[in-house]
C-alpha cells in the first residue's frame, strides 16, 4: 500500500503513514496529530465519509530529527543568531554573538559541545537554519524529557518586534515577538508560543535561562514577574498578571525560568563596535564578559553589571530586564548555569 509523509504537530518530525489514516501518534514525542486522508482528486469528503481512492504519489522525504536530549541532570542549550542576509534590514554581528555565547557555555561553563545546538545562516545542515519551524523544533528538543537537575539555555540574537495583543493577556496591550529568518512569509515567534513551548513544560527542579539580545524583548518569554531595579540598588517584583483582561497562567510545572533581555518592551537593542571593535550585541557582550570574569555571581550583581556596562559604552537608552517565573532575592540567589 502506498504511504504518505506527514509532519508531527508536536515535534515537527515527518513520518510515513498509510493514506487513509486520519490521526497518528508520534513515536518520538507521543503527540497525537490529526490529519486528513487523500484521494486521487484531492482531499477526502470527510462529511460524507467518502473513502480515498489511493494512487502512488511522490512525497517529501522525512526530515532528520535533532539528536536525542542528553541524560538526566545534563546541560543543554539552543543558540540562535539571525543576520537576515539579502534583506534591507540585515543585522551585523549576530553570528559573532552566537560564537561568543557558545564559547562561554562550552569552554567556561562546561556544557557538552554535542548538547549545544546552534542555528545560523552559515550552517550547512538545513535543519539548523534559523527559520521559524527550525527554531520551534530546537525549542522542543531543548525541553524534551526534561527532568529535575537539568539546566537549559535558550539564546537569541536578532530582530525583535511587538504587535497588537489579540488574546487580551498583556497588560500593555502588545505581544512581544522574535523575528525568524523567514518571518516575512511564516510569521513571528510570538511570546505566547515561546512561553508554551519552553516555559510551561519545565518540571520541578529544572531551570531555564534565556538570554535574548533583540529589540522589544523585555517580556518576550511572557514570564509573569519583572524585576524592576530602583535607585541605590533597590528592586521590586512587578506582577504582569494583574491588570490584564484575561489573566492566563504563564508559569512552569514547578521549575524555574529566568530571562535576561536586552531592553524593555518599548525599547530598541543596540549593536555596536564600542565593546571590542567588532559589531556585537550590547547584552551579549556585557553578559558573557561578566559571567566569564566573575565566577561567583548573584542575579542582582549580574543585572547591575550589565546595566553598568551599558552606561560605560553609551547605551543608556536601553534598560536590560530580568524576568522570572517566580520571586526570589536577586542579591542572595546565586546565578548558576
TORPA-632060 format. One record per residue (C-alpha): residue number from 1; residue in three letters; y, x, z. Coordinates in steps of 0.02 Angstrom, whole numbers, padded with zeros to 5 digits, m for minus. Example, Ala and Ser with C-alpha at 12.3 -4.5 7.8 and 13.67 -1.06 7.14 Angstrom:
1, ALA, m00225, 00615, 00390
2, SER, m00053, 00684, 00357
This chain:
1, UNK, 00000, 00000, 00000
2, UNK, 00174, 00063, m00041
3, UNK, 00285, 00108, 00104
4, UNK, 00472, 00125, 00127
5, UNK, 00584, 00235, 00232
6, UNK, 00683, 00151, 00371
7, UNK, 00805, 00229, 00494
8, UNK, 00780, 00201, 00680
9, UNK, 00929, 00112, 00757
10, UNK, 00909, 00212, 00916
11, UNK, 00892, 00396, 00873
12, UNK, 00931, 00390, 00686
13, UNK, 00766, 00468, 00630
14, UNK, 00684, 00396, 00472
15, UNK, 00506, 00329, 00475
16, UNK, 00390, 00265, 00338
17, UNK, 00342, 00083, 00371
18, UNK, 00248, m00049, 00272
19, UNK, 00366, m00151, 00161
20, UNK, 00326, m00317, 00245
21, UNK, 00371, m00258, 00423
22, UNK, 00521, m00347, 00500
23, UNK, 00530, m00231, 00652
24, UNK, 00456, m00067, 00714
25, UNK, 00451, 00036, 00874
26, UNK, 00512, 00215, 00853
27, UNK, 00379, 00338, 00918
28, UNK, 00516, 00463, 00962
29, UNK, 00639, 00360, 01067
30, UNK, 00541, 00196, 01086
31, UNK, 00686, 00092, 01021
32, UNK, 00647, m00071, 00930
33, UNK, 00732, m00084, 00760
34, UNK, 00739, m00248, 00664
35, UNK, 00731, m00231, 00475
36, UNK, 00720, m00346, 00326
37, UNK, 00573, m00331, 00204
38, UNK, 00600, m00300, 00020
39, UNK, 00536, m00389, m00135
40, UNK, 00546, m00341, m00318
41, UNK, 00705, m00439, m00344
42, UNK, 00792, m00387, m00183
43, UNK, 00788, m00448, m00003
44, UNK, 00658, m00574, 00051
45, UNK, 00715, m00752, 00084
46, UNK, 00689, m00749, 00272
47, UNK, 00744, m00930, 00292
48, UNK, 00604, m00995, 00179
49, UNK, 00482, m00864, 00245
50, UNK, 00451, m00800, 00069
51, UNK, 00332, m00651, 00071
52, UNK, 00383, m00499, m00031
53, UNK, 00309, m00451, m00198
54, UNK, 00284, m00265, m00169
55, UNK, 00313, m00137, m00305
56, UNK, 00313, 00052, m00291
57, UNK, 00488, 00119, m00265
58, UNK, 00564, 00288, m00226
59, UNK, 00641, 00302, m00052
60, UNK, 00740, 00443, 00029
61, UNK, 00637, 00572, 00121
62, UNK, 00640, 00560, 00312
63, UNK, 00773, 00666, 00395
64, UNK, 00709, 00804, 00509
65, UNK, 00735, 00771, 00694
66, UNK, 00828, 00888, 00810
67, UNK, 00713, 00994, 00919
68, UNK, 00644, 00907, 01071
69, UNK, 00755, 00920, 01225
70, UNK, 00703, 01056, 01347
71, UNK, 00603, 01025, 01504
72, UNK, 00662, 00959, 01670
73, UNK, 00807, 01048, 01753
74, UNK, 00865, 01139, 01597
75, UNK, 01038, 01160, 01523
76, UNK, 01083, 01098, 01350
77, UNK, 01242, 01072, 01250
78, UNK, 01313, 00995, 01092
79, UNK, 01465, 01084, 01017
80, UNK, 01563, 01003, 00875
81, UNK, 01702, 01086, 00776
82, UNK, 01781, 00992, 00632
83, UNK, 01901, 01079, 00511
84, UNK, 01919, 00937, 00383
85, UNK, 01916, 01060, 00238
86, UNK, 01978, 00997, 00069
87, UNK, 02094, 00872, 00154
88, UNK, 02281, 00866, 00182
89, UNK, 02251, 00866, 00371
90, UNK, 02144, 01024, 00376
91, UNK, 02131, 01096, 00551
92, UNK, 02130, 01283, 00581
93, UNK, 02034, 01365, 00722
94, UNK, 01902, 01232, 00758
95, UNK, 01756, 01344, 00712
96, UNK, 01830, 01486, 00817
97, UNK, 01839, 01362, 00961
98, UNK, 01655, 01320, 00944
99, UNK, 01608, 01504, 00938
100, UNK, 01713, 01539, 01093
101, UNK, 01632, 01395, 01188
102, UNK, 01456, 01445, 01134
103, UNK, 01485, 01624, 01190
104, UNK, 01540, 01562, 01361
105, UNK, 01390, 01448, 01382
106, UNK, 01256, 01568, 01318
107, UNK, 01319, 01739, 01373
108, UNK, 01410, 01695, 01534
109, UNK, 01328, 01536, 01598
110, UNK, 01151, 01571, 01534
111, UNK, 01125, 01416, 01428
112, UNK, 00970, 01450, 01320
113, UNK, 01033, 01477, 01142
114, UNK, 00897, 01363, 01072
115, UNK, 00965, 01223, 01183
116, UNK, 01142, 01234, 01112
117, UNK, 01167, 01131, 00954
118, UNK, 01322, 01169, 00850
119, UNK, 01395, 01057, 00717
120, UNK, 01524, 01133, 00598
121, UNK, 01559, 01130, 00413
122, UNK, 01489, 01306, 00400
123, UNK, 01313, 01253, 00448
124, UNK, 01182, 01258, 00309
125, UNK, 01073, 01126, 00390
126, UNK, 01139, 00956, 00329
127, UNK, 01092, 00882, 00499
128, UNK, 01221, 00997, 00579
129, UNK, 01372, 00949, 00476
130, UNK, 01490, 00854, 00594
131, UNK, 01476, 00683, 00512
132, UNK, 01482, 00528, 00620
133, UNK, 01295, 00497, 00608
134, UNK, 01251, 00679, 00644
135, UNK, 01365, 00684, 00796
136, UNK, 01288, 00524, 00863
137, UNK, 01113, 00593, 00833
138, UNK, 01159, 00752, 00927
139, UNK, 01232, 00649, 01070
140, UNK, 01070, 00550, 01085
141, UNK, 00972, 00713, 01084
142, UNK, 01083, 00779, 01223
143, UNK, 01037, 00639, 01345
144, UNK, 00860, 00605, 01283
145, UNK, 00735, 00610, 01428
146, UNK, 00874, 00668, 01544
147, UNK, 00818, 00691, 01724
148, UNK, 00887, 00744, 01892
149, UNK, 00938, 00926, 01888
150, UNK, 00989, 00927, 01705
151, UNK, 01160, 00999, 01659
152, UNK, 01231, 00935, 01494
153, UNK, 01387, 00988, 01398
154, UNK, 01474, 00896, 01257
155, UNK, 01615, 00988, 01169
156, UNK, 01728, 00929, 01028
157, UNK, 01867, 01019, 00935
158, UNK, 01951, 00917, 00801
159, UNK, 02070, 00772, 00772
160, UNK, 02085, 00627, 00892
161, UNK, 02156, 00454, 00864
162, UNK, 02194, 00291, 00951
163, UNK, 02181, 00113, 00888
164, UNK, 02208, m00063, 00949
165, UNK, 02077, m00115, 01078
166, UNK, 01985, m00270, 01018
167, UNK, 01863, m00282, 01164
168, UNK, 02001, m00305, 01295
169, UNK, 01930, m00173, 01411
170, UNK, 02076, m00049, 01403
171, UNK, 02223, m00062, 01524
172, UNK, 02344, 00009, 01394
173, UNK, 02277, m00098, 01251
174, UNK, 02214, 00052, 01149
175, UNK, 02044, 00130, 01115
176, UNK, 02038, 00319, 01101
177, UNK, 01928, 00398, 00968
178, UNK, 01865, 00559, 00890
179, UNK, 01877, 00591, 00703
180, UNK, 01712, 00649, 00625
181, UNK, 01717, 00739, 00459
182, UNK, 01681, 00577, 00365
183, UNK, 01789, 00462, 00470
184, UNK, 01884, 00401, 00316
185, UNK, 01726, 00318, 00250
186, UNK, 01613, 00299, 00403
187, UNK, 01742, 00261, 00536
188, UNK, 01796, 00339, 00700
189, UNK, 01691, 00380, 00852
190, UNK, 01771, 00258, 00974
191, UNK, 01771, 00284, 01163
192, UNK, 01662, 00130, 01192
193, UNK, 01523, 00202, 01084
194, UNK, 01539, 00376, 01159
195, UNK, 01526, 00305, 01334
196, UNK, 01375, 00200, 01291
197, UNK, 01287, 00348, 01209
198, UNK, 01310, 00493, 01331
199, UNK, 01381, 00421, 01493
200, UNK, 01282, 00264, 01532
201, UNK, 01108, 00345, 01516
202, UNK, 01143, 00481, 01648
203, UNK, 01018, 00459, 01792
204, UNK, 01044, 00508, 01973
205, UNK, 01052, 00697, 01995
206, UNK, 01102, 00735, 01815
207, UNK, 01276, 00791, 01765
208, UNK, 01376, 00790, 01605
209, UNK, 01531, 00893, 01571
210, UNK, 01634, 00852, 01417
211, UNK, 01774, 00963, 01351
212, UNK, 01875, 00875, 01217
213, UNK, 02009, 00976, 01126
214, UNK, 02090, 00839, 01023
215, UNK, 02245, 00730, 01021
216, UNK, 02243, 00562, 01111
217, UNK, 02089, 00620, 01207
218, UNK, 02135, 00582, 01387
219, UNK, 02010, 00441, 01415
220, UNK, 01901, 00466, 01260
221, UNK, 01741, 00455, 01363
222, UNK, 01803, 00292, 01440
223, UNK, 01766, 00356, 01615
224, UNK, 01835, 00240, 01749
225, UNK, 01934, 00366, 01852
226, UNK, 02081, 00480, 01806
227, UNK, 02134, 00624, 01919
228, UNK, 02324, 00620, 01919
229, UNK, 02400, 00783, 01980
230, UNK, 02560, 00765, 02078
231, UNK, 02689, 00892, 02135
232, UNK, 02638, 01031, 02254
233, UNK, 02455, 01014, 02208
234, UNK, 02427, 00838, 02274
235, UNK, 02322, 00719, 02171
236, UNK, 02258, 00541, 02168
237, UNK, 02119, 00450, 02077
238, UNK, 02180, 00312, 01961
239, UNK, 02053, 00174, 01931
240, UNK, 02054, 00118, 01749
241, UNK, 01952, m00039, 01782
242, UNK, 02100, m00127, 01862
243, UNK, 02220, m00221, 01752
244, UNK, 02101, m00248, 01606
245, UNK, 02073, m00424, 01538
246, UNK, 01884, m00396, 01530
247, UNK, 01825, m00264, 01656
248, UNK, 01665, m00181, 01594
249, UNK, 01558, m00056, 01689
250, UNK, 01586, 00116, 01612
251, UNK, 01492, 00223, 01737
252, UNK, 01321, 00305, 01739
253, UNK, 01149, 00262, 01808
254, UNK, 01187, 00372, 01958
255, UNK, 01230, 00539, 01876
256, UNK, 01400, 00621, 01869
257, UNK, 01504, 00626, 01710
258, UNK, 01665, 00728, 01704
259, UNK, 01782, 00759, 01558
260, UNK, 01919, 00889, 01532
261, UNK, 02035, 00827, 01395
262, UNK, 02172, 00923, 01306
263, UNK, 02305, 00791, 01336
264, UNK, 02342, 00614, 01390
265, UNK, 02304, 00466, 01279
266, UNK, 02478, 00459, 01204
267, UNK, 02499, 00646, 01177
268, UNK, 02455, 00774, 01043
269, UNK, 02345, 00926, 01070
270, UNK, 02416, 01094, 01018
271, UNK, 02331, 01225, 00911
272, UNK, 02423, 01390, 00921
273, UNK, 02402, 01579, 00893
274, UNK, 02503, 01611, 01051
275, UNK, 02348, 01649, 01157
276, UNK, 02254, 01776, 01051
277, UNK, 02348, 01794, 00887
278, UNK, 02219, 01682, 00803
279, UNK, 02232, 01494, 00790
280, UNK, 02147, 01413, 00939
281, UNK, 02148, 01252, 01036
282, UNK, 02254, 01267, 01193
283, UNK, 02124, 01181, 01301
284, UNK, 01977, 01280, 01231
285, UNK, 02059, 01448, 01261
286, UNK, 02125, 01405, 01435
287, UNK, 01960, 01327, 01490
288, UNK, 01848, 01468, 01429
289, UNK, 01963, 01605, 01492
290, UNK, 01973, 01530, 01667
291, UNK, 01786, 01498, 01682
292, UNK, 01747, 01672, 01617
293, UNK, 01868, 01761, 01734
294, UNK, 01837, 01662, 01893
295, UNK, 01653, 01645, 01936
296, UNK, 01689, 01531, 02085
297, UNK, 01796, 01381, 02042
298, UNK, 01833, 01208, 02106
299, UNK, 01879, 01067, 01988
300, UNK, 02055, 01067, 02057
301, UNK, 02076, 01254, 02034
302, UNK, 02011, 01243, 01854
303, UNK, 02126, 01099, 01808
304, UNK, 02278, 01184, 01884
305, UNK, 02236, 01349, 01797
306, UNK, 02230, 01257, 01629
307, UNK, 02397, 01173, 01666
308, UNK, 02473, 01341, 01713
309, UNK, 02407, 01421, 01554
310, UNK, 02487, 01283, 01451
311, UNK, 02656, 01311, 01533
312, UNK, 02648, 01500, 01510
313, UNK, 02614, 01479, 01325
314, UNK, 02747, 01346, 01293
315, UNK, 02626, 01199, 01285
316, UNK, 02710, 01099, 01422
317, UNK, 02723, 00946, 01309
318, UNK, 02538, 00909, 01336
319, UNK, 02457, 00871, 01504
320, UNK, 02272, 00915, 01520
321, UNK, 02175, 00775, 01601
322, UNK, 02021, 00764, 01713
323, UNK, 01923, 00601, 01711
324, UNK, 01764, 00559, 01805
325, UNK, 01631, 00428, 01834
326, UNK, 01650, 00449, 02024
327, UNK, 01779, 00503, 02152
328, UNK, 01764, 00672, 02236
329, UNK, 01877, 00801, 02320
330, UNK, 01932, 00911, 02175
331, UNK, 01981, 01054, 02291
332, UNK, 01814, 01066, 02380
333, UNK, 01687, 01019, 02247
334, UNK, 01630, 01172, 02152
335, UNK, 01634, 01173, 01963
336, UNK, 01460, 01221, 01905
337, UNK, 01390, 01203, 01729
